[in-house]
């Protein structure tokens, strides 16, 4: 009997460690995506600066350049959405969340991810995928004559947005499960709930 319990306990420990590895893996992917796509902010500034110089110093404009800085900004903001969720940079109404205990934060996150975030990401994928696939089907470009080609690539970032946010939502839910199971120590400090302004309620 004791051997059976020990065997089940070891299997449970492996499963919990597997959750921690999955959380770290998803977070690492979004961190890498965020580091790469954050450089698009610089590209956006440079392209926008080019548009301003063309318009006000040379009294001319190039339509594809005007398209470009809008498209770069759109790609950046949708692509780094998962990274922003990892860093907890999304807008949050935290009147009750911020002063809550870590366990209450975990329960709130688990509920929010399961009931709101993941279903919404499914809706985005379900309704946007046909439009993105159709756009790829005829290699859609800008509706402006002389505008940027490759609008189908930009539209693909809607799918990227849903995937990276959905994955990070799963990581948040798994982290909450670890916290509620008293296993948050399996995560590195940068992936744990912040404790600088929280009080633990037992």
Secondary structure, DSSP 8 states (H G I E B T S, - for coil): -HHHHHHHHHHHHHHHHHHHHHHHHHHHHHHHHHHHHTHHHHHHHHHHHHHHHHHHHSS---HHHHHHHHHHHHHHHHHTHHHHHHTT-S----TTTTTS-HHHHHHHHHHHIIIIIHHHHHHHHHHHHHHHHHHHHTT---SSTT--S-HHHHHHHHHHHHHHHHHHHHHHHHHHHHHHTT-GGGS-GGGS---SS-----
